[in-house]
């Protein structure tokens, strides 16, 4: 049986995402996305082209609070 292909992007789906790679199978796509996010923090998502759907995402960006209370 043929597995679906999934594209992995960095950035936001709504704001000029950067294509990184294509993988076969959702499990592999999620694993690759998590691996990338662990080595370079940021926003990543997995996109399934035939349905035009974001099927998984992760945000590992560290945000610094600017409020005086922390």
N, C-alpha and C positions, 0 to 999 in steps of 0.2 A: 504494500500500500504506500502511496506517495504522501509524504508529510507536507503540510503547509509551510510556506516560506514566510519568514518574518524579518522586517527591517528594524534595526536598532539605531536610534537617533539620540543626540545630546541636545539639551536646550528645551525650549517650550514648543509644543505642537502648534501653538498660535503665533509664534514669533521667530521665523526663520530658523527652524531646527537644522542641525548638522547631521547628515547621514553618516553612519559609522561602518555598518556592515549588514549583511544579510545572513540568516541562519535557517537551517531546516528544523522545524519543530518548535513548539512553544516553550517546552522545558529548556531546550538549549538556548533559546533567545533570552529567557529570563536569567538563566545562569550567566550568560555573557554580559547582560546588562548589569547584574549585581557585581560581577567581577570588575567591570570597568568603573563602576561607582565606588568600589572599595579602594581602587588605586588612584583615582582622580575624582574627588568629590564634585558633585553637581547634580543636575537634573538629567534623567535619561528616560526614554520610553521605547516600548516595543509596538510596532505598527503592523497590522495585517492589511495588506494592500487590496485584496479582492473585496473585502467588506469595508475598507476605508475606516478602520477602527483602531484606536489605541487600546491595546489589550492588557498592558501592564506598564507601570511607571514607578520610578524611585527618585527621591530627592535627598541627597546626602550632603548638600551644601551647608556649611556651618555659617550660621547667621549670628552676628554680634548685636546685642541689644544696645540701643543708644539711650535708653531711659535711665535716669539717675537711680532708679530703684532696682535696676538690674536685669 
